[in-house]
Amino acid sequence: MLKNIHPLLSPKLLQILRAMGHGDEIAIVDANYPAKSNASRLVRLDGCSAVEVLNGVLTVLPLDRYVEHPVHTMQVVGDPEAEPEIVSEFYTIIKRQESNPVAFATIERYAFYQRVKKSFAVVATGERRPYGNILLTKGVIV
């Protein structure tokens, strides 16, 4: 155990978060997401919800202040303006943990898959609610 490190941050996940550079992206995805086929680096946290993992990751990961949208979620198929309950929870966590305002954007489902394929890593969770997927852009410590 380490002091002040969120207990969900496994050694593998901490190594990945530390290895990421400014502008790299990491996806936190739900249990239905095709994580294995869409990840260059995969961490499995099947016993955890996406909300729990996001909360833990944001204790150490700075979000990028120099891009328009450092946070992306997947659009609801057939209703791109809809905001699933889990996405509202994501926004609440980010607003609570970030000292500066963060701009959010949504991405169409297949475009989201393509962007995640290019991401630095994917964290697969046991989240069972649909659209429990979020993409974060790493920033710098200032």
DSSP file with accessible surface (Angstrom, degrees, kcal/mol):
  #  RESIDUE AA STRUCTURE BP1 BP2  ACC     N-H-->O    O-->H-N    N-H-->O    O-->H-N    TCO  KAPPA ALPHA  PHI   PSI    X-CA   Y-CA   Z-CA
    1    1 A M              0   0  214      0, 0.0     2,-0.3     0, 0.0     0, 0.0   0.000 360.0 360.0 360.0 148.5    0.0    0.0    0.0
    2    2 A L    >   -     0   0  118      3,-0.2     3,-0.9     4,-0.0     2,-0.2  -0.924 360.0-106.4-122.3 150.8    1.0    3.5   -0.6
    3    3 A K  T 3  S+     0   0  185     -2,-0.3     3,-0.1     1,-0.2     0, 0.0  -0.486  98.0   5.1 -72.8 142.5   -0.1    6.7    1.1
    4    4 A N  T 3  S+     0   0  166      1,-0.2     2,-0.5    -2,-0.2    -1,-0.2   0.660  95.0 123.7  61.6  18.8   -2.4    9.0   -0.8
    5    5 A I  S <  S-     0   0   53     -3,-0.9    -3,-0.2    55,-0.0    -1,-0.2  -0.960  70.0-113.5-109.9 125.9   -2.8    6.7   -3.8
    6    6 A H    >   -     0   0   44     -2,-0.5     3,-1.9    50,-0.3    -4,-0.0  -0.306  23.9-127.9 -56.9 133.9   -6.4    5.7   -4.6
    7    7 A P  T 3  S+     0   0  107      0, 0.0    -1,-0.1     0, 0.0    -2,-0.0   0.705 104.3  62.8 -64.7 -17.6   -6.8    2.0   -3.9
    8    8 A L  T 3  S+     0   0   40     44,-0.1     2,-1.4     1,-0.1     5,-0.1   0.637  78.1  97.3 -79.5 -12.1   -8.3    1.2   -7.4
    9    9 A L    <   -     0   0   11     -3,-1.9    -1,-0.1     4,-0.1    44,-0.0  -0.632  65.7-161.5 -82.7  95.8   -5.1    2.3   -9.1
   10   10 A S     >  -     0   0   34     -2,-1.4     4,-3.0     1,-0.1     5,-0.3  -0.219  32.7-103.2 -69.7 163.6   -3.3   -1.0   -9.6
   11   11 A P  H  > S+     0   0  113      0, 0.0     4,-2.3     0, 0.0     5,-0.2   0.916 123.5  49.7 -55.1 -43.3    0.4   -1.1  -10.3
   12   12 A K  H  > S+     0   0  118      2,-0.2     4,-2.2     1,-0.2     5,-0.2   0.930 112.6  46.2 -63.2 -43.9   -0.2   -1.7  -14.0
   13   13 A L  H  > S+     0   0    0      1,-0.2     4,-2.9     2,-0.2     5,-0.2   0.923 111.8  51.2 -67.1 -41.2   -2.6    1.3  -14.2
   14   14 A L  H  X S+     0   0   46     -4,-3.0     4,-2.4     1,-0.2    -1,-0.2   0.914 109.4  51.3 -60.6 -41.1   -0.3    3.6  -12.3
   15   15 A Q  H  X S+     0   0  120     -4,-2.3     4,-2.2    -5,-0.3    -1,-0.2   0.928 111.9  46.9 -62.0 -43.2    2.5    2.6  -14.7
   16   16 A I  H  X S+     0   0    3     -4,-2.2     4,-1.6     2,-0.2    -2,-0.2   0.943 112.0  49.2 -64.5 -46.9    0.4    3.5  -17.7
   17   17 A L  H  < S+     0   0    8     -4,-2.9    -1,-0.2     1,-0.2    -2,-0.2   0.898 113.6  47.3 -61.5 -38.2   -0.8    6.8  -16.3
   18   18 A R  H  < S+     0   0  198     -4,-2.4    -1,-0.2    -5,-0.2    -2,-0.2   0.867 110.5  52.1 -70.3 -35.6    2.8    7.8  -15.4
   19   19 A A  H  < S+     0   0   51     -4,-2.2    -1,-0.2    -5,-0.2    -2,-0.2   0.740  88.2 101.2 -74.9 -22.5    4.0    6.7  -18.9
   20   20 A M     <  -     0   0    6     -4,-1.6     2,-0.2    -5,-0.2     3,-0.1  -0.321  62.5-147.7 -62.7 145.6    1.4    8.8  -20.7
   21   21 A G    >   -     0   0   31      1,-0.1     3,-2.4     4,-0.1   117,-0.3  -0.626  36.6 -65.3-108.0 171.9    2.5   12.1  -22.1
   22   22 A H  T 3  S+     0   0   98      1,-0.3   117,-0.2    -2,-0.2    -1,-0.1  -0.314 124.7  19.6 -55.8 126.3    0.8   15.5  -22.6
   23   23 A G  T 3  S+     0   0   37    115,-3.1    -1,-0.3     1,-0.4   116,-0.1   0.239  91.3 129.6  94.3 -13.4   -2.0   15.0  -25.1
   24   24 A D    <   -     0   0   54     -3,-2.4   114,-3.2   114,-0.1    -1,-0.4  -0.438  49.1-138.5 -70.2 152.8   -2.2   11.2  -24.8
   25   25 A E  E     -A  137   0A  25    112,-0.2    95,-2.4    93,-0.2    96,-1.0  -0.870  15.3-167.0-117.4 147.4   -5.7    9.8  -24.3
   26   26 A I  E     -Ab 136 121A   1    110,-2.2   110,-3.0    -2,-0.3     2,-0.4  -0.994  11.8-147.9-130.3 137.5   -7.0    7.1  -22.0
   27   27 A A  E     -Ab 135 122A   0     94,-2.3    96,-3.1    -2,-0.4     2,-0.5  -0.873   5.6-161.8-106.7 137.8  -10.4    5.5  -22.2
   28   28 A I  E     -Ab 134 123A   0    106,-2.9   106,-2.7    -2,-0.4     2,-0.3  -0.990  27.3-174.1-112.7 121.0  -12.5    4.2  -19.4
   29   29 A V  E     - b   0 124A   0     94,-2.8    96,-2.3    -2,-0.5    98,-0.3  -0.838  21.2-112.7-126.4 158.9  -15.1    1.8  -20.8
   30   30 A D    >   -     0   0    9     -2,-0.3     3,-1.2    94,-0.2     5,-0.2  -0.166  41.2 -94.8 -81.9 176.1  -18.1   -0.2  -19.7
   31   31 A A  T 3  S+     0   0   52     96,-3.1    97,-0.1     1,-0.3     4,-0.1   0.715 122.3  53.6 -66.9 -22.2  -18.5   -3.9  -19.6
   32   32 A N  T 3  S+     0   0  128     95,-0.4    -1,-0.3    97,-0.2    96,-0.1   0.620  83.4 108.6 -86.4 -13.8  -20.2   -4.1  -23.0
   33   33 A Y  S <  S-     0   0   14     -3,-1.2     2,-2.6     1,-0.1     3,-0.3  -0.387  79.2-121.0 -68.1 138.9  -17.4   -2.2  -24.8
   34   34 A P     >  +     0   0   47      0, 0.0     4,-0.6     0, 0.0    -1,-0.1  -0.367  52.8 157.4 -76.3  67.4  -15.1   -4.3  -27.1
   35   35 A A  T >4  +     0   0    4     -2,-2.6     3,-1.1     1,-0.2     4,-0.4   0.902  61.5  53.6 -64.6 -46.5  -12.0   -3.4  -25.1
   36   36 A K  G >4 S+     0   0  171     -3,-0.3     3,-0.7     1,-0.3    -1,-0.2   0.905 112.9  43.7 -59.9 -41.2   -9.7   -6.2  -26.0
   37   37 A S  G 34 S+     0   0   89      1,-0.2    -1,-0.3    -3,-0.1    -2,-0.2   0.550 119.0  44.5 -83.0  -4.3  -10.1   -5.6  -29.8
   38   38 A N  G << S+     0   0   12     -3,-1.1     2,-0.4    -4,-0.6    -1,-0.2   0.204  95.3  88.5-122.3  14.9   -9.8   -1.8  -29.4
   39   39 A A    <   -     0   0   25     -3,-0.7     3,-0.2    -4,-0.4    78,-0.1  -0.953  44.7-171.2-124.2 133.4   -6.9   -1.4  -27.0
   40   40 A S  S    S+     0   0   81     -2,-0.4     2,-0.4    79,-0.4    -1,-0.1   0.823  98.0  20.5 -79.7 -34.3   -3.1   -1.1  -27.6
   41   41 A R  S    S-     0   0  109     78,-0.2    81,-2.5     2,-0.0     2,-0.4  -0.996  82.2-166.2-132.2 128.3   -2.7   -1.4  -23.8
   42   42 A L  E     -c  122   0A  30     -2,-0.4     2,-0.4    79,-0.2    81,-0.2  -0.961  12.3-174.7-124.1 132.6   -5.5   -2.9  -21.7
   43   43 A V  E     -c  123   0A   5     79,-2.4    81,-2.8    -2,-0.4     2,-0.5  -0.992  17.0-149.5-118.8 130.1   -6.1   -2.8  -17.9
   44   44 A R  E     +c  124   0A 126     -2,-0.4    81,-0.2    79,-0.2     3,-0.1  -0.898  27.0 164.0-104.7 124.7   -9.1   -4.8  -16.6
   45   45 A L  E >   +c  125   0A  25     79,-3.4     3,-2.0    -2,-0.5    81,-0.9  -0.535  13.5 161.3-129.1  60.9  -10.9   -3.6  -13.5
   46   46 A D  T 3   +     0   0   84     79,-0.3    79,-0.1     1,-0.3    -1,-0.1   0.724  67.8  58.2 -62.0 -23.7  -14.0   -5.8  -14.0
   47   47 A G  T 3  S+     0   0   80     -3,-0.1     2,-0.3    78,-0.1    -1,-0.3   0.424  98.2  75.8 -86.3   3.3  -15.1   -5.5  -10.3
   48   48 A C  S <  S-     0   0   19     -3,-2.0    78,-2.7   -40,-0.0    79,-0.4  -0.848  77.4-122.0-117.6 151.7  -15.3   -1.7  -10.5
   49   49 A S     >  -     0   0   30     -2,-0.3     4,-2.2    77,-0.2     5,-0.2  -0.463  28.0-115.6 -82.7 160.6  -17.8    0.7  -12.0
   50   50 A A  H  > S+     0   0    0      1,-0.2     4,-2.8     2,-0.2     5,-0.2   0.864 117.5  55.5 -63.4 -34.7  -16.7    3.3  -14.6
   51   51 A V  H  > S+     0   0   23      2,-0.2     4,-2.4     1,-0.2    -1,-0.2   0.926 107.6  47.9 -64.7 -44.5  -17.5    6.0  -12.1
   52   52 A E  H  > S+     0   0   94      2,-0.2     4,-2.2     1,-0.2    -2,-0.2   0.916 113.7  47.5 -61.8 -43.4  -15.3    4.5   -9.4
   53   53 A V  H  X S+     0   0    2     -4,-2.2     4,-3.1     2,-0.2     5,-0.3   0.931 110.9  50.6 -66.6 -44.3  -12.4    4.2  -11.9
   54   54 A L  H  X S+     0   0    0     -4,-2.8     4,-2.5     1,-0.2    -1,-0.2   0.940 109.9  51.4 -57.5 -45.6  -12.8    7.7  -13.2
   55   55 A N  H  < S+     0   0   43     -4,-2.4     4,-0.5     1,-0.2    -1,-0.2   0.925 113.7  44.1 -58.0 -44.3  -12.8    9.0   -9.6
   56   56 A G  H >< S+     0   0    0     -4,-2.2     3,-1.2     1,-0.2     4,-0.4   0.932 112.4  50.8 -67.2 -46.0   -9.6    7.1   -8.9
   57   57 A V  H >X S+     0   0    0     -4,-3.1     4,-2.2     1,-0.3     3,-1.9   0.914 105.2  57.1 -60.2 -41.8   -7.8    8.1  -12.2
   58   58 A L  T 3< S+     0   0   10     -4,-2.5    -1,-0.3     1,-0.3    -2,-0.2   0.628  89.8  73.8 -71.0  -8.3   -8.5   11.8  -11.7
   59   59 A T  T <4 S+     0   0   65     -3,-1.2    -1,-0.3    -4,-0.5    -2,-0.2   0.728 119.0  14.7 -71.9 -19.7   -6.8   11.7   -8.3
   60   60 A V  T <4 S+     0   0   59     -3,-1.9    -2,-0.2    -4,-0.4    -1,-0.1   0.557 109.7  84.8-126.1 -17.5   -3.5   11.5  -10.3
   61   61 A L     <  -     0   0    4     -4,-2.2     2,-0.3    77,-0.0    -1,-0.1  -0.804  62.3-149.0 -98.3 117.7   -4.2   12.5  -13.9
   62   62 A P        -     0   0   24      0, 0.0    77,-3.0     0, 0.0     2,-0.3  -0.616  19.1-128.6 -78.8 140.2   -4.3   16.1  -14.9
   63   63 A L  B     -F  138   0B   5     -2,-0.3     2,-0.4    75,-0.3    77,-0.3  -0.641  31.1 -96.7 -86.7 150.5   -6.7   17.0  -17.7
   64   64 A D        -     0   0    5     73,-2.2     3,-0.4    -2,-0.3    75,-0.1  -0.489  32.6-173.8 -71.0 121.2   -5.4   18.9  -20.7
   65   65 A R  S    S+     0   0  123     -2,-0.4    -1,-0.2     1,-0.2    74,-0.0   0.503  78.0  65.0 -87.7  -8.4   -6.1   22.7  -20.4
   66   66 A Y  S    S+     0   0  156      3,-0.0     2,-0.3     4,-0.0    -1,-0.2   0.268  88.1  73.3-106.0  10.0   -4.8   23.4  -23.9
   67   67 A V  S    S-     0   0   62     -3,-0.4    70,-0.0     1,-0.1   -44,-0.0  -0.895  82.5-121.9-118.3 155.9   -7.4   21.5  -26.0
   68   68 A E  S    S+     0   0  157     -2,-0.3    35,-0.2     1,-0.3    -1,-0.1   0.906 103.0  19.7 -62.2 -43.7  -11.0   22.5  -26.6
   69   69 A H        +     0   0   55      1,-0.1    -1,-0.3    33,-0.1    35,-0.1  -0.846  57.9 172.6-132.1  98.3  -12.4   19.3  -25.2
   70   70 A P  S    S+     0   0    6      0, 0.0    67,-2.4     0, 0.0     2,-0.4   0.540  74.2  57.1 -79.9  -3.8  -10.2   17.2  -22.9
   71   71 A V  E     +eD 104 136A   0     32,-1.0    34,-1.8    65,-0.2     2,-0.4  -0.994  63.7 177.9-132.2 129.4  -13.2   14.9  -22.1
   72   72 A H  E     -eD 105 135A  14     63,-2.3    63,-3.0    -2,-0.4     2,-0.3  -0.989   4.7-172.9-130.1 141.8  -15.3   13.0  -24.6
   73   73 A T  E     -eD 106 134A   2     32,-1.9    34,-2.4    -2,-0.4     2,-0.4  -0.816  34.9 -95.2-122.8 167.2  -18.2   10.6  -24.1
   74   74 A M  E     -e  107   0A  10     59,-0.8    34,-0.2    -2,-0.3    59,-0.1  -0.686  38.3-121.6 -86.4 132.8  -20.1    8.4  -26.6
   75   75 A Q        -     0   0   51     32,-2.9     2,-0.4    -2,-0.4    34,-0.2  -0.387  30.0-104.4 -67.8 148.5  -23.2    9.8  -28.1
   76   76 A V  B >   -G   79   0C  26      3,-0.5     3,-1.8     6,-0.4     6,-0.2  -0.602  41.9-110.0 -72.3 127.7  -26.5    7.8  -27.6
   77   77 A V  T 3  S+     0   0   86     -2,-0.4    -1,-0.1     1,-0.3    31,-0.0  -0.419 101.2   7.1 -62.6 127.6  -27.3    6.0  -30.9
   78   78 A G  T 3  S+     0   0   80     -2,-0.2    -1,-0.3    -3,-0.0    -2,-0.0   0.336 131.1  57.3  83.5  -7.9  -30.3    7.6  -32.5
   79   79 A D  B X   +G   76   0C  83     -3,-1.8     3,-2.0     3,-0.1    -3,-0.5  -0.475  56.4 172.0-151.4  71.5  -30.4   10.5  -29.9
   80   80 A P  T 3  S+     0   0   57      0, 0.0    -4,-0.1     0, 0.0    -3,-0.1   0.695  79.4  57.7 -63.1 -15.1  -27.1   12.4  -29.9
   81   81 A E  T 3  S+     0   0  172     -6,-0.1     2,-0.0    -5,-0.1    -6,-0.0   0.601  83.3 107.5 -88.5 -11.7  -28.5   15.1  -27.6
   82   82 A A    <   -     0   0   34     -3,-2.0    -6,-0.4    -6,-0.2    -3,-0.1  -0.335  56.7-153.4 -67.1 148.3  -29.4   12.6  -24.9
   83   83 A E        -     0   0  107     -8,-0.1     5,-0.1     4,-0.0    -8,-0.1  -0.901  13.2-143.4-125.0 101.8  -27.4   12.6  -21.7
   84   84 A P    >>  -     0   0   28      0, 0.0     4,-1.8     0, 0.0     3,-0.5  -0.220  25.2-110.8 -60.5 154.7  -27.4    9.2  -19.9
   85   85 A E  H 3> S+     0   0  133      1,-0.2     4,-1.9     2,-0.2     5,-0.1   0.883 117.7  55.4 -54.3 -41.7  -27.4    9.2  -16.1
   86   86 A I  H 3> S+     0   0    2     44,-0.3     4,-2.4     1,-0.2    -1,-0.2   0.883 103.8  54.1 -64.5 -34.5  -23.8    7.8  -16.0
   87   87 A V  H <> S+     0   0    3     -3,-0.5     4,-2.5     2,-0.2    -1,-0.2   0.920 106.0  52.9 -65.9 -39.5  -22.5   10.7  -18.2
   88   88 A S  H  X S+     0   0   42     -4,-1.8     4,-2.2     1,-0.2    -1,-0.2   0.906 109.0  50.3 -59.6 -39.3  -24.1   13.2  -15.7
   89   89 A E  H  X S+     0   0   57     -4,-1.9     4,-2.3     2,-0.2    -2,-0.2   0.900 107.6  53.1 -66.0 -41.0  -22.2   11.3  -13.0
   90   90 A F  H  X S+     0   0    0     -4,-2.4     4,-2.5     1,-0.2    -2,-0.2   0.943 109.8  48.6 -56.0 -48.8  -18.9   11.6  -15.0
   91   91 A Y  H  X S+     0   0   26     -4,-2.5     4,-2.7     1,-0.2     5,-0.2   0.905 109.2  52.4 -61.3 -40.5  -19.4   15.4  -15.3
   92   92 A T  H  X S+     0   0   84     -4,-2.2     4,-2.0     1,-0.2    -1,-0.2   0.925 110.6  47.8 -61.9 -44.4  -20.1   15.7  -11.6
   93   93 A I  H  X S+     0   0   10     -4,-2.3     4,-2.2     2,-0.2    -2,-0.2   0.933 113.3  47.4 -62.3 -46.2  -16.9   13.9  -10.7
   94   94 A I  H  X S+     0   0    0     -4,-2.5     4,-2.4     1,-0.2    -2,-0.2   0.934 111.4  50.0 -64.5 -44.3  -14.8   15.9  -13.1
   95   95 A K  H  < S+     0   0  144     -4,-2.7    -1,-0.2     1,-0.2    -2,-0.2   0.872 112.7  48.5 -61.8 -35.3  -16.2   19.2  -11.9
   96   96 A R  H  < S+     0   0  157     -4,-2.0    -1,-0.2    -5,-0.2    -2,-0.2   0.875 118.0  38.9 -71.9 -36.2  -15.5   18.2   -8.3
   97   97 A Q  H  < S+     0   0   54     -4,-2.2     2,-0.4    -5,-0.2    -2,-0.2   0.722 102.2  76.3 -90.5 -22.6  -12.0   17.1   -9.0
   98   98 A E     <  -     0   0   35     -4,-2.4     4,-0.1    -5,-0.2   -40,-0.0  -0.767  60.8-155.9 -95.6 136.5  -10.8   19.8  -11.4
   99   99 A S  S    S+     0   0  100     -2,-0.4    -1,-0.1     2,-0.1    -4,-0.0   0.744  81.4  53.0 -79.5 -23.3   -9.9   23.3  -10.3
  100  100 A N  S    S-     0   0   65      1,-0.1    -2,-0.1     0, 0.0     0, 0.0  -0.819 101.3 -91.1-109.3 153.2  -10.6   24.8  -13.7
  101  101 A P        -     0   0  135      0, 0.0     2,-0.4     0, 0.0    -2,-0.1  -0.302  41.3-148.6 -59.8 143.1  -13.7   24.5  -15.8
  102  102 A V        -     0   0   26     -4,-0.1     2,-0.4   -33,-0.0   -33,-0.1  -0.972   4.2-138.3-120.1 130.3  -13.6   21.5  -18.2
  103  103 A A        -     0   0   44     -2,-0.4   -32,-1.0   -35,-0.2     2,-0.3  -0.737  20.8-159.4 -88.8 132.4  -15.2   21.5  -21.6
  104  104 A F  E     -e   71   0A  43     -2,-0.4     2,-0.3   -35,-0.1   -32,-0.2  -0.809  10.1-177.5-109.3 151.9  -17.0   18.2  -22.5
  105  105 A A  E     -e   72   0A  21    -34,-1.8   -32,-1.9    -2,-0.3     2,-0.3  -0.961  18.1-133.2-142.2 159.9  -17.9   16.8  -26.0
  106  106 A T  E     -e   73   0A  57     -2,-0.3     2,-0.4   -34,-0.2   -32,-0.2  -0.840  14.7-154.8-112.4 153.9  -19.7   13.8  -27.3
  107  107 A I  E     -e   74   0A  22    -34,-2.4   -32,-2.9    -2,-0.3     5,-0.1  -0.990  28.1-103.0-129.3 137.3  -18.5   11.6  -30.2
  108  108 A E     >  -     0   0   85     -2,-0.4     4,-2.7   -34,-0.2     5,-0.2  -0.200  43.5-105.7 -54.6 146.9  -20.7    9.4  -32.5
  109  109 A R  H  > S+     0   0   83      1,-0.2     4,-2.2     2,-0.2     5,-0.1   0.874 116.3  39.8 -48.7 -54.7  -20.4    5.7  -31.5
  110  110 A Y  H  > S+     0   0  130      1,-0.2     4,-2.0     2,-0.2    -1,-0.2   0.868 115.4  52.1 -71.7 -31.5  -18.2    4.5  -34.4
  111  111 A A  H  > S+     0   0   45      2,-0.2     4,-2.2     1,-0.2    -1,-0.2   0.873 108.1  53.4 -67.5 -35.4  -16.0    7.6  -34.3
  112  112 A F  H  X S+     0   0    0     -4,-2.7     4,-2.6     2,-0.2    -2,-0.2   0.940 107.1  51.2 -62.8 -46.2  -15.6    7.0  -30.6
  113  113 A Y  H  X S+     0   0   36     -4,-2.2     4,-2.0     1,-0.2    -2,-0.2   0.920 110.7  48.7 -55.8 -45.7  -14.4    3.4  -31.3
  114  114 A Q  H  X S+     0   0  102     -4,-2.0     4,-0.9     1,-0.2    -1,-0.2   0.896 111.5  48.8 -64.6 -39.5  -11.9    4.7  -33.8
  115  115 A R  H >< S+     0   0   86     -4,-2.2     3,-0.6     1,-0.2     4,-0.4   0.905 109.4  52.1 -67.8 -39.3  -10.5    7.3  -31.4
  116  116 A V  H >< S+     0   0    0     -4,-2.6     3,-1.6     1,-0.2    -1,-0.2   0.889 101.4  61.3 -64.7 -36.4  -10.2    4.8  -28.6
  117  117 A K  H 3< S+     0   0   99     -4,-2.0    -1,-0.2     1,-0.3    -2,-0.2   0.829 107.8  45.2 -57.7 -30.2   -8.2    2.5  -30.9
  118  118 A K  T << S+     0   0  175     -4,-0.9    -1,-0.3    -3,-0.6    -2,-0.2   0.484  93.0 110.9 -90.5  -5.5   -5.6    5.3  -31.2
  119  119 A S  S <  S-     0   0    3     -3,-1.6   -79,-0.4    -4,-0.4   -93,-0.2  -0.241  78.3-117.9 -71.0 162.3   -5.6    6.0  -27.4
  120  120 A F  S    S-     0   0   34    -95,-2.4     2,-0.3     1,-0.2   -94,-0.2   0.878  87.9 -13.0 -65.8 -39.2   -2.7    5.2  -25.2
  121  121 A A  E     -b   26   0A   1    -96,-1.0   -94,-2.3   -81,-0.1     2,-0.4  -0.987  55.5-136.9-160.1 163.3   -4.6    2.8  -23.1
  122  122 A V  E     -bc  27  42A   0    -81,-2.5   -79,-2.4    -2,-0.3     2,-0.6  -0.994   8.5-156.1-128.7 134.5   -8.1    1.4  -22.3
  123  123 A V  E     -bc  28  43A   0    -96,-3.1   -94,-2.8    -2,-0.4     2,-0.5  -0.955  14.2-154.6-109.6 112.4   -9.4    0.6  -18.8
  124  124 A A  E     -bc  29  44A   2    -81,-2.8   -79,-3.4    -2,-0.6     2,-0.2  -0.781  17.3-174.2 -89.0 125.0  -12.2   -2.0  -19.0
  125  125 A T  E     - c   0  45A   0    -96,-2.3   -79,-0.3    -2,-0.5   -76,-0.2  -0.576  38.2-114.2-110.0 177.4  -14.6   -1.8  -16.1
  126  126 A G        +     0   0   21    -78,-2.7   -77,-0.2   -81,-0.9   -96,-0.1   0.206  61.4 146.8 -94.6  15.1  -17.5   -3.8  -14.9
  127  127 A E        -     0   0   11    -79,-0.4   -96,-3.1   -98,-0.3   -95,-0.4  -0.316  27.8-172.9 -57.3 125.9  -19.9   -0.9  -15.5
  128  128 A R        +     0   0  212    -98,-0.2    -1,-0.2   -97,-0.1   -98,-0.0   0.588  51.9  98.4-100.5 -13.6  -23.2   -2.3  -16.6
  129  129 A R  S >  S-     0   0   71      1,-0.1     3,-0.9     3,-0.1   -97,-0.2  -0.555  82.3-107.6 -75.6 139.5  -25.0    0.9  -17.5
  130  130 A P  T 3  S+     0   0   83      0, 0.0   -44,-0.3     0, 0.0    -1,-0.1  -0.308  99.7  23.9 -65.5 151.3  -25.0    1.7  -21.2
  131  131 A Y  T 3  S+     0   0   53      1,-0.2     2,-1.4   -45,-0.1   -57,-0.2   0.707  73.3 146.0  65.8  27.9  -22.8    4.5  -22.5
  132  132 A G    <   +     0   0    0     -3,-0.9     2,-0.4    -5,-0.1    -1,-0.2  -0.312  35.0 118.0 -86.4  51.8  -20.5    4.2  -19.5
  133  133 A N        +     0   0    4     -2,-1.4   -59,-0.8  -104,-0.2     2,-0.3  -0.975  36.1 172.9-125.2 135.2  -17.5    5.2  -21.7
  134  134 A I  E     -AD  28  73A   0   -106,-2.7  -106,-2.9    -2,-0.4     2,-0.5  -0.998  18.2-152.6-144.7 143.0  -15.3    8.2  -21.3
  135  135 A L  E     -AD  27  72A   0    -63,-3.0   -63,-2.3    -2,-0.3     2,-0.4  -0.975  14.9-164.4-119.5 126.0  -12.1    9.4  -23.0
  136  136 A L  E     -AD  26  71A   0   -110,-3.0  -110,-2.2    -2,-0.5     2,-0.5  -0.918  11.4-146.2-115.6 138.7   -9.7   11.7  -21.2
  137  137 A T  E     -A   25   0A   5    -67,-2.4   -73,-2.2    -2,-0.4  -112,-0.2  -0.896  24.5-128.4-102.6 122.9   -6.8   13.7  -22.6
  138  138 A K  B     -F   63   0B  27   -114,-3.2  -115,-3.1    -2,-0.5   -75,-0.3  -0.472  28.6-174.7 -73.9 137.8   -3.8   14.0  -20.3
  139  139 A G        -     0   0    3    -77,-3.0     2,-0.3  -117,-0.2   -75,-0.2  -0.135  24.9 -88.0-107.6-152.8   -2.5   17.5  -19.5
  140  140 A V        -     0   0   59    -77,-0.3     2,-0.6    -2,-0.1   -75,-0.1  -0.840  30.1-110.8-122.5 159.0    0.5   18.8  -17.6
  141  141 A I              0   0  143     -2,-0.3     0, 0.0   -79,-0.1     0, 0.0  -0.795 360.0 360.0 -87.5 124.6    1.1   19.7  -14.0
  142  142 A V              0   0  117     -2,-0.6     0, 0.0     0, 0.0     0, 0.0  -0.800 360.0 360.0-117.0 360.0    1.6   23.5  -13.7
